[in-house]
Amino acid sequence: KLVVLDTTEMSLHSGYPEGSEQMRQARAWLAAHPIEQYVNAEPWNGGITEQQMAWLQRQLDAALQQHQHVIIACHHPLAPGSAPDQYLAWGNDAIMQELERHRSLVKLVLCGHYHPGGYVERNGVHYVVFEGILEAPPDSNAYGVVELWQDKISLQGFGVGTSRELTFM
């Protein structure tokens, strides 16, 4: 099962109008998280709203009942170590806690935002930040093909994309 999170939903760059619930939550998050204590409290970052977190929880609970494995895709990196902390999604700890609570199902998190890319495995979940096309030299590329196997995920990178073999039980 592929679950796509919109980590730009709660952002100053979300496209939602001033006064919308998404913009209200973005401004409230930034006000409650001073940059001196939260290096990812950058105005160019974003996160998911309370409503999207509740939706994610329902998606993961349904996948558990249906015995499905889950791949998460989102724009902003979630896991420390996969990208510098200032690039991590707002509220990444709460999102990771939910994903790792379902680590028997969630095998892979694919994201971008940090153009040089990165990777970390944490509590059985593989967090891959895929390289951005903006880092590719002229006449090159940055994309990947994901193959799912019983005991592993194979990510074949093209251009500046990194290839990886990610095993799990």
N, C-alpha and C positions, 0 to 999 in steps of 0.2 A: 504494500500500500504506500503510495506517495502522498505525503501531507505537506502542503506548501504554506508556510507562514509569511505574512506580509509584515516584515519588520520595518517597513517604511510607513505603516498605517499611523503609528503614534510618532510623529516627527514634525518638525517645523517645515519640512519639505514634502509633506504628504500630498499636497494638492487639495486637501480639505480646507474649506473656508474658515476664516477666523470666526470663532464662536461655535464651531462644530464640536461634538463630543471628542473626536480624535485630537483636535487642536487643544481643547481644554486639558485632556489627559497629558499631552506632550508638554504643555507649559507647566502643569502641576508637577510632572516628573522632574523637569529641569530645576524648578524652584526648590524641590525637596532634596536635590542631589547636587550640592556645590562641587564645582570642578576641582577644588582643592582636596576633596575627599574621594571623588568619583571621577577618575580620569576619562571615562567614556561619556561624561556629561557634556559632550560637544554638540553644538547646534546642528551639525551635519550628520549626526547619528540618528537612530530611531529605535523603536521597539514595538511591542504588541500591546494592544489595549486589554483591559480587563475582560471585555467580551470575547476577544480572540483567544485569550488564555483559557477561558471556560470552554470555548469551542475545541481547542486543542485537547483538553482533558477528556471531552466527550469522544473525540476521534480516537484517542489512545485506549480508552476504556472499551470502545466498540471493537477495535483491532484485537484486544486481549480476548474478548468473548468469541471472536471469529478466528482465533489462532493465526493471525496475520503478522508477518514481519513488516516493519515500517522504515521508510526512508523519509527524512525531514529535509526540506529545501527552504532556504530563506536567504535574504540578501546579506544581512549583517552577521559576522561571526558570533558564536555564542561562547566558546570555551577559551578560557585563559590558556595561553601557550600555542593556540592555533593562529593567533594574530596578536600584535601589541594591544595592550588593554584599552587604549584610547579608541580602538576601532570596534570594540565589542558592543553588541546590542544593549540598549537600555533594558534593565531588568533581566539580563542574561542569566543570573543566578537562579531566579525563579523558573525560567524556561528550562534550564539544564536540570534542575531538581525534578521537574515533571518528566522530562525525557529519561533521566537515569532511574527514576522510579519504575519506569517501564523498560528497563534495559534488556529484558528478555525478548522484547519486541523491536525496540529501536536499535538498529545496527549502524546507521550512517546518517550524519548530518552534513549536507552539502551547502556551502554558502560562498559568498564573494566579498565585495566591499574593500578588502585589503588586497590590492592588486598583485603584490609579490607572492601571495599564496601562503599556505601553512598547513600544519597537521598536528593533531594531538589525539591520543586515545585516552579516554577517561572513563573509568568505571564500566568498561565493556562497550562503550559507544565511541565510534570513530567520527571525529570532527574534521572535515576536510574543507579548507578554504582554497577554492580553485583560482589559479592565476588569471589575471584580467588581461583582456586583449590590449588594454592601454600600455601594458608592459612588453608587448610583443614588438620585435623589430619590424620595419617595413617588409612587406611580402611574407610575413609569417602569420601565425594564428595562435589561438588559445582556446581549445575546447577538449572535451573528453567524452569517451564512451564508457558507460557503466555496464558491466556484466554481473549478473547475480547468480551465485552458485549455492549449493546446499551449505557449504562450510566457509565460504569466502565471498568477498566482493572484489572484482577486478576493475580498476579504473585505468583505462588506457588514455594517456594524455597525448595531445597533438600540439605542434608548435611549441610554445613555452609551457604548456601544460605538463604537470608531473604525473607519471604513471605510478600506481600503487596497487599492491596486493594486500587486502585487509581481511584478516581471518577472524572468525568468531565461532563460538560453540552453539 
